[in-house]
Amino acid sequence: MIQSLLIANRGEIACRIIRTARQMGIRTIAVYSDADAKALHVRQADEAVHIGPSPAAESYLIGAKIIAAAMETGAEAIHPGYGFLSENADFAQAVIDAGLIWVGPKPDSIRAMGLKDAAKQRMIAAGVPVTPGYLGEDQSVERLKKEAGAIGYPVLIKAVAGGGGKGMRKVDAAENFEADLESCKREAKASFSNDEVLLEKWVTSPRHIEVQIFGDSHGNVVHLFERDCSLQRRHQKVIEEAPAPGMDEATREAICAAAVRAAKAVDYEGAGTIEFIADASEGLRADRIWFMEMNTRLQVEHPVTEEITGVDLVEWQLRVAGGEAIPLRQEELSINGWAIEARLYAEDPAKGFLPSIGKLEMFAIEDGYARIETGVGQGDEISPYYDPMIAKIVTHAEDREQAIWRMEDCLSEQLVFPVKTNAPFVLRAVTSEEFGQALLDTGLIARNPNWSDAVSLSQGGLDQAALSMLHRGQGLEGPEMPGMRLNSLPRTVVAMMQGSDVVLGDGSRPFDGLLQLDDGDTVWINEAGETFALRPFAARGTGTHHAHDGDILSPMPGKVIAVDVAAGDTVTAGQRLMVLEAMKMEHALTAPFDGVVAELNTSAGAQVQVETLLARIEAPEA
């Protein structure tokens, strides 16, 4: 049994691993960057080692620093979590060469599945069906464009070293191919240091089905059934569930058997996931499900599998890495109930899902019906340096309908402020008719742009807040005291932290959201998944700032990676001006109206802070 474990990761997955390790009596060592000095995973671990500056490229992605930390603290093993170095075969080999236990598959298995084109060739040899496409070595624009035409549009461009939705572009027509290819290759190079791509036929009614597999060093491989990860935004999973809706036993047996064959083909040990794409135009059928890729690590969505099987996958990882056999045989595994996971991101859906950073003044997620996996706590800072996922909400019940109801309940009661989250967006998704009826495919979110609309606080919610303040003797410091205005009803004025003053009425309007008072002057309200903070008028600060309508301000701290215009250029509304990279994502900044670039204050490679004036567009004179 492993006695001491260094976790080469951060955030919720580091906290998740620490929890199981502690239950097993294993000493845990965290690593942290400057930005994470006070992070939750650092506070929870038995010991912590500083490994560098805030950018991941200078800390969490430097394997030598992590191995040195393990040696310094006497760690026996290293668990990579997911992301960062988890699928880096060279790092895995370096860990082993240092005399440490690598909690993951063998380096050769990682290499075999690390490049999507080579992995597909191997799967074909193993009798696993794969998606039609182009896997050739010729990476010239001319050849790729020719192959795309032969496959037939729409096609999907995928980075061969990609993952997590990075380095992927759907191309609908030949005239868009070169621009999308350039963007895809640039993102792949930045994320994976490899800009090679493959092409796949775009499946018209695609569902993303994946199978959790597990192998050990004794030649055993089992599956732990399937998950459905079809609800995605720009190829990034948002909601996952297990089992997959509409999966009959014959299809389940076929897809799970194919996953086991895939794992055995690379002599796999540890936790892994075989990802399939299904053409669900006629339901889930075994002859319309194709291998896409293998993730040689623990998945973000592993909790839904744990909930339906009763298995702790992290415990299995640690036991198998320590030389033990898989604890259960295939016939001892079964599906129990239904589980759904929602990823809570620090981002603002109403503003194009721009990342949201800052201090968590309020962070409270109800866990009566849910399993909450998080790497932050109230008072912690959300930084711009890492992935914006701050929590996972997982519900488990006897059936899908009840699991959805529990998810709705949790999303309707969580309070996160002032950092924006995607909770209103996720709540709309899980309570939609399409999701309720399991009418799923990877385009469902894109077909429902209204799910990202801003949420406004209802008059009923405002009235409830006013009554709560009045009951506590608050809210009376406004410009007019109750009863002091002739010929009008008494009133109290409060202000939302987001902006304008609100006149409250008599409290007679209905309100279905959550209202909660804190020990200070704040009334916290969750309405439709959005968190609002109301304070008495006198508690509100003053001062406003009005930007020029044509000012192009940086919406977050980040790096300018491309500038498409020069000062003096004429631009049209919606034209891309530049691209900002932040939180591992690219964000295009566009012209708000037809005009001229009057100012250009940045260049490619520049690091910018939030609300930096990058450019100014002026309308042409009439």
N, C-alpha and C positions, 0 to 999 in steps of 0.2 A: 504493500500500500504506500502511495506517495505520502510523505510527511510534511513537505513544505512546497508551496506553489507561488510562483510569480505570475501575475496576470499582465500580459503585454497589451493592455488596452485601457479604455477609460469609459466613463458614462455608465449607462444602464447595464451593459453586458458585463462590465467589470464587477458591478455590484451583484449581478445575478450569479456570477461564478463564485464570488466571495461567500454568498449565502450558503450554497451547497458545500463548499469546501469547509466552512465552519461547522456545518452539521456533521461532516465526516471527520472532524477533529484535525483538519489540515491547517497548518499555519499559512497565512496569506501575506504576500508582499505586493503592494501596488507600485506603479510607476506614474510619474506625473510631469507635466510641462509647467511653465510659468503660469499659464492661464488656469491650470487645474490645481494650484497649490492648496486650495481650500475645498476641493471638490468632494462630493459624497463618497466616491470610491476610495479616496485617500483617507477620509475619516473612518471608514468602515474596516479597512485592512489592518492587520496586526502590525505592519511595518510599511513604510513608503520611501521611495527613492526618487529624487529629482533627476530628470534625464534631458533637460534642455529648454530652449525657448518655446513660445506658444505655437508657432507653425508646426504642423505634424511632420513636415519634411525635415525639421531640425530636432525632432524629439521622438514621437511614436513610430516614425518610419525608419529610424536608424537602429538597425539590428544590433550593432556592436555595443551601443549604449545599454540596450536591454539585457544582453547577455552579461555585460559587465556588472549590471545591477544584480542579476541573479547570482553571480559568483560572489559578489561582495556580501550579500545577505545570507548566503548558504542555502539558497533555494535548490530544491531537488528537481523541479520540473517547471516548464513554462507553458501556460495556456494562452493562445493568441486571441481568443474570442472570435469576432468576425470583423471584416474590414482590415485596414492597416496591413500588417504582415501575415495575416492568417493563411493566405494562399500563396505565399512566397516560398518556393521550394528551396531557394538558396539559404534563406533564413532558417528554415526547418533543419536543413543539413548542418548549418553552423551551430545550432542549438545541440544537435546530436554530437557533433564533433567536439563540443566543449564538455562532453560528459554529462549533459543534462537530458532529462526526459522531455520529449516533444509530445504535447497533448494534441495529437492530430494525426492525419494520415502520413504514410511514408513520403519522403520527398519525391520519389519516382512516380507515385500515384498523383501527386499534385501537378507534376510536370505533364503527365499524360493527359490530364484533364484541363490544364491551365490555358491552353490555346484552343479556342473553339473549333478551328478547322481540323487540327490533328485529332481532337477528341471525337469529332464526328466520323472521321475515317476509321477510328478504332471501334466506334459503336457499330458502324456498318459491318465490320469484320465479325463482331460479336452477335450479329443478328438482331440488333436493336434498330427499329425504324427511325429514320431521320428526316427532317424537313427538306424538301427540294431547294437547291440553291447552288452557289458557286463557292468552292473552297480552294481555288487555285493559288499558286505562288505569284503569278503575274499581277502586280499591284498598280500597274499604270492606270491612269484615269481612263484612257481609251479602252483598255481591256475590261475594266470594271463596268464602264458604261455600256459596252457591247453586251456583256453577260447579263446586265440588268434588263436590257431590252429583250434578250432571249428568254429570260425567266418570265418576263411580263410584269408590267406595273399594276398595282403598287408593289414595291420591293422594300425589304428592310436591310439597311446597312448596319453591321455590328462589328465592333472592335473585337479582334480575335482574343485579346487579353482582357476583355471587358467584364463588367459585373455591376450589380446595383443600379442598373438603368443607365450607366454612363457609356458614352461612345455608341449610341444607338440613334438612328434616324429612319423614319418612314419616308419614302420618296414616292410621290403620287404620279409624277410625270417626268419624262426624259429631260425637259428643260430645267428641272429643279435639281437634277442629279449632282452636277458638279459642285454647286454651292453647298448642298447637304453633305456631300462627301468631304469637302474641305472642313466644314464645321465638326463633323464626326471625327475625322482624323486628328484635328487640333485638340478636341476634348480627350480623345484616347491617349494622345501623346502626353498631355498634362497629367492625366489620371494614372496611366499605367506604363509610361515611358515606352510605349509601343503603339505605332499608328497604323498597323496592318489591319485590314478589315476582311470580312466575308459578306456574302449576300445570301438572303433567304427570301423565298416567296412569302409575301404577306398573306396571312390566312384571313379570310373575309370575316368569319365569326369566331375569333380566337378566344379560347379559354386557357388560362395558365394553370396547369395541374402539375404538382410536384410530389415526389415520393421521398419520405425520410427513410434512409437506409443506415445500417450500422454493421461494421465488420470488426473482427478481432484478429489477433495474431495466431489464432488456432485454426484458421480457415473457415470460420463461421461468418455468414452474412444473413441478416434478417431485414425485413422492411417493417416500418411502423405506420403503414397505410399512407393515404394521400392527403394533400392539402389543396385547397383552391385559392389561388392568389390572383384572380382575374381583375379585381378592382385596382387599377393602376392609373397614375397620372404621369404622363411622359415616361413610361416604362418603369416608374418607381412604385413599388407596392404600397398600398394605403390600408386596405382591409384584407385580412386572410381568414380562412376558416377551415375546419376539419370536422368531418369528412367533406368531400366535394359534393355539392347538391346534384342530384340526378345520376349519381354513379351507381350502376347496378353491380351485382356481385361478379358477373362474368367479366365485365370491363375492368373492375378493380383487380381481379385476379391477373388479368393480362398485363395491365400497366405495372403492377407491383412486381410481377415476375420479370418483366423487361428491366425494371430498375435494379433488381438483384443481379441479373446477368451483366448489366453495365458495371456494377460495383466489382463483381468478380473478375471482369475483364482487365481491371487495373489493380487486382490484388489489394483491395481497399481495406483499411483499418480505421476505426473511429466513426464519428458522425459525418454524414454527407447527405446531399440532396440531389436527386436526379430530376431535372426540370423538363417538362414536356409541354408542347403546344398542341391544343386540341381544336379541330374544326368542329364547332358545336352547332353548326347549321341544322343538323338533324339529331341533336342530342349528343351525349358522350358515347362514342363507339370506339372499340379497340382498333379498328382499321383506319381511324382518322385521328390518331394521337401519335405525335412524333417527338423524338428526342431533340432537345434544344442544347442543353449544357449540363454540366455537373458542378455543383458548388462543394469544394472539398473542405468544408468547415461547418460549424454550427450556423443555422440560419437565424435571422432576426425573428422569424415567425415560429421558432421551435416550440414556444409555450402552448400553441393550440394542439400540437401533437402530444405534448406531455399531459394536457388536460384530458384528452379522450382515451389515452392509454394508461395513465397512472404512472408513467415512467419519468424519472429524473434523468434527462439526457446528459446533463453535465456530470452527474455521478457516474453514469455509464462511461463517459469519456475518460474520467479520471481512473476508473477501475481498469478499463481496457488498456490505457496508456501504461498502467502499472503492471501489465502482463496477465491480467485476469481474462477469463472468457466472458462473452456476453451473458449477462445474468439470466435472460429468459430465452427459451426456444420459440421458434415462429408460432407453433401451435398454442403457446401460452399467451400470445398477444391478441388483443381484441379491441374493438371500438366501443367506447362507453359514452353515449350522449353526443353533444355537439359543442364546439368551441369556436369563438370568433375573437380575432385580435384587431384592434384599431391602433394605428401609429399616430401619436400626438406629436406634431411638429411645431417648432417655434417659427411660425410663418403667418403671413396675413393673406388669406385667400382673396379678400376683396381688392388687394393691390397686386394681383398677379402672383400670389404666393411668395412674395419677397420675404426673405428671412427676417425675423424679429429678434433683436438682442436687447440686453439690459438686465436689471436686477429683478428677481421674482419677489415683488412686494407681497403677493399672495400666491400660494401654491398649495391647493388642497384638492385631492382627487378622492372621491368616495370609493371605498373598497368593500362595502358590505356585500355586493353581488359580484365583485370583480377581483381579479388578480392584477395588481399594478406593478409594472416593472419600470423603474426610473433610476436615473443617475443624478438627479437634482433634488433639492429641498428648498423650502421657503427661505428667502434671503440670499440664495445662490445667484451667481451671474451667468447669463447665457452669452457666450462669447461668439465672435464671428469666425473662429478658426476651425470649427468642426461641423459634422453633420448636424442639421437642426432638429433631429428627433430627440425629444426630451422625456418621453414616456411611452409605454405600451399599455393599453387597457385590454384585458383578456377576460371574457365571460364564458362560463361553462354551464350547461343546463341539460335537461333530459332530451330536449329537441331543439331544432333550429329556431322556431318561433320564440321560445322562452329565452334562448341565448340572445336573440336580437332585442327582446324587451329589456333584458338586463343591461345590454350595451347602451340602449337609449336612456335608461335610468341613470347610468353612471355619467354619460356625456352631459346630461341635463343637470347634474349636480356638481360637476367639477368647477373650481374657481382658479383661474390663472390670470394674473395681472401684474404690471401693465404689458408684459410680453404678450404679443398676440399669438394665438394658436389656430390650428385648422379644425378645432372641435366643432364649430358650427357647420363646416363643410362635411365632416365625417358624419355628424348627426343627420344631416339631410340625406346623405347617401344610405345609411343603414335603415332609415325610416321610409325610404322611397318605395313606391309600389314595385319597381323593377327588382330591387334587392329582395324585398319580401317574397316575391314570387320566384326568386332565383333565376331571373332572366339576365344572366351574367355574360359578359365578355369584356375584353380589355379596352374596348372603346366606350363603355358605359359612362364613365366619368366625362369624357370629352363631349358626349352627346347631351350632357346636362350642365351647361355653363352656369346656370342659375344657382347651382349648389354652392358656388363661391361668392354669391352676393353678400354684401354687408348686412349685418343684423342691426336693427334699430331697437332701442328700448321702448316698449309700449307705454302708453299712458297709464295702463293698469299697474305696470311695474313701478313707474314713477310715483304713483299715488301710494302704493304700498310702502315705498321707501320713505315718503313724507310722513305717513302715519307712524312708522317705526321711529323716525326722528322725534316726532312730536311726543310720543309716549315716553321717550327718554329725556324730554326737555331740551332737545336739540333743534337746530334748524330755525331758531327764532331770532338769529342775529342779522337777518336780511334787511334790506332797505326799508321794509315796512313790517311792523309788528302786527300780529293777528288782531283784528278789530279796530285798527287805528286808521283805516281808510274809509272815508264816508261813501255811502251809496254803493258798496261793493262787498263781496264775500271776503272773509278773512283769507289770507294766503300766506304761504311760506315759499321762499325762493331757495333752491339748492342748485348746485352746478355739477354736471358731469365733468370728470377730469379731462375727458376728451375735448370739451369745448363749451358750448353756449349754455346760458342760464335757462332753467326750465321752470315754468310756473305750474304748481301742482294744485289739483282740485280737491274734491271731497272724499276721495278714496273709494268711490263706488264702483269703479271699473274692475272687471275680472283680471286676474293675473295668474298664469299657470307655472311661472318659473320658480327658481329657488332664490330666497332672500335670506341673508345672514348678516347679523351685526357683529362687529369685532369689538375689542375692548376700548377702541378709540372713537373717532368720529365717523368712521366709514361704514356705509351700508353696501354690502357686496351682493350683486344680483347676477344670476345666471338665467339668461333668457335665450332660448333656441341655441344653446351651446356657447354663446358669447358671454364673457364676464364683463360686468359694468361695475364701476366704483363710484358711489355718490357720496358727496360730503356737504356739510352745511355751507351756505354761501360764504360766510366769513372765513372759512378754512381754505377757500380757493385763492391761489396766487393770481397775480395780474400780469399783463404783458402779452402782446401778440406779435407775430412776425408774419408779414405778407410778402411772399416771393414774387418776383416778376413772372408773369404768365409763361414766358418763354425760357425761364431758367431750367437748365437740365442739372438737377442736383443728384448727387450720389445717394441712393436709397439706403445704403449700408456701407460699412467699411469693406474694402476689397481691393482688387487689383484690376486695372484697366488692361485688357489683353488684346484689344483691337480698337482702332479708331478709323472710321470709314469716311470721314469728311475733313475738310480743311476750312479755316476761317475764310469767309467770303463766299463759300459754296451756297448755291440755291438748293433747298431741300423741300420735300413734300411731306404732308402729314402722314405719320406712320413709318417714314423712312428710317432705317437703322442708322444711328449716329456712331455708336460705339458699343463695346461689349465689356461688361464688368464681371469678374469672377469672384464669388464669395461663397463660403460654406459649401465648397466643392461643386457649385453650380454656376452655369453661365447665365447672365441676365442682359438682354439687349435693351438699350436705352434708345428711344425713338423720338422723332420730331413731333411736337404736340400739334403743329399746324404748318401750313405752307409758309415758307419764309426764307431768310438768309441766316447763315451762321455768323452772327455778329462777334461772338467771342468763342475761342476754343482754348481752354485752360489746362489741358491734360494731353498725355501721349501714351502710346502703348508701353506697358511695363510700369506705369506709375501706380503707387499705392495711395489710395484715397480714403478719407474718413467720411462718416455719414454726413449728408447735407453739404458736401463740398460742391462748389459751383464748377461744374465740368465744362459747360458750354452755355451759350445764350442764343436763342433763336428769336429773330425779330421779323415781324410781318412786313412785307413790302409796302412801300408808301402807295397810297391810293392815287 
